Amino acid sequence: MGGLRVRSVLVTGANRGIGLGLVQHLLGLPNPPEWVFAACRDPKGQRAQELQNLASKHPNLVIIPLEVTDPASIKAAAASVGERLKDSGLNLLINNAGISHYKSFDSKTQEDMAQVYATNTIGPLLLSQAFLPLLKKAAQGSPGSGLSCSKAAIINMSSYAGSIQDVYCWEYGQAISYRCSKAALNMLTKCQSLGYREHGILCAALHPGWVQTDMGNAAGKKPPLTVDESVGGMLKVISSLSEKDTGTFLDWEGKVLPW
């Protein structure tokens, strides 16, 4: 993990699960970022208590209020981050916030689909648009012509469940809205990689594995991976990404997954 050197990183959905794990591991790096922005819906609420405790010990951790389905909240978050970064820009945006509804085909509703898409697919699109000026600024201020997460990157937290070719873990849950939203997120990532390459921004989709989180446990069987194992692996992958990896769909160990 020592290979990841970024001046600034923002993680959405950072108050629990994989998001919180990412923040903890980033703060524990041999060369931690100068700025770690941890975004969540209610920074002062009980569910953000662990983040609050971390912030009291790490002056480089800033908790940012963010509702990823609210354009006004996204705009305010981008402005707040920009004020702190001044002229340096944002190196790494990790779109981690996500939700799921474990319902069968028959019980799935329009509201379920819309809510999950709003968070899992539209949210990352709007966030990337809002933070694009800061990502471009970071890329322009980094030496070299290649792409890397140390320069400027968008990492979208996807899921193997979004693979159309290999419908992962169908026997443990249909999760129709979740699967569809992640398949769409994968296409968004591919489009971002093509649209943002000229700006020096790397874009990739990561599958964290089936992890022991509130969401992971909801499938009714204990997931095989701990948060520490997943996050440790993903940060190694993130640190090694280069120009050849932009637009790819990888798992927490760096394996290329089928679309």
C-alpha positions, 0 to 999 in steps of 0.5 A: 500500500506504500505505493499510493501517494496522493495529496488529496482524496475524497471518499463518499459513503465514508461513515461505515463499511467499506467507505470507513475502511478506506478512510482508516487505511488511507490515514494509516498509509506510510505517506498519508494524504495531506487531505482526506475528505470523508463524505456522508449524509449526516456528519454529526449523527450517531452513524458517523461517530467513528468518523468523528472520533477519527477526525479528532485524532487526524487533522488531515481528515475533513468530514464533508456533508453530502447527499449524493442524490441531491445536486445542491448538496453535491455542489456545496461539497465541491465548493467546500473541498475546493476552498481547502485545496486552493490551487492544488486540485483533487487527486482521487475521487472514490464514488463509494456510496451505494444502496441495495434492495433485496427484493424479488422480481415480483415485488420490485417497484418503480420507486425501488429502481429509481432510488437505487439508480439515483444513488448508485449510478446518477450520484457518481455521474453528478459527483464526477461532473462537480469535481471535474474542475478540481480533478483537472487542476490536479492532473495539470499540476502533476508531472508526466504524461501518463495516467495514475491515481496519484495524478488524477482519478475517479474510482467507481465502486461497482460490483461483480453483481453488475456483470451481465456476462457472469451474473455473480451470486444469483443464488444468494439474491436477485437484487435486480435494481442493484445489479442493473444500477451497477451494470449501468455504473460500469458503462458510465465508468467506460464513458468517463474513461473515454471522455476524461482521458484528454484531461489526464484523468484515469477512470476505473470500476472496482469490485470490492469482493463480497464483504462483511458489511451491513449490505453484504450481510443482508444476503443472508449468508456471511460474506467471505471477506472482511473490510480490512482485507477488501480495502487493503487489496483495493488500495494496492490495486489503486496504487498500481493502476496506470494508463492501460487500466483506464476504463477497466472493471477490476476486483479487489485483487486486480483481476479483470472482470467480465462486463 
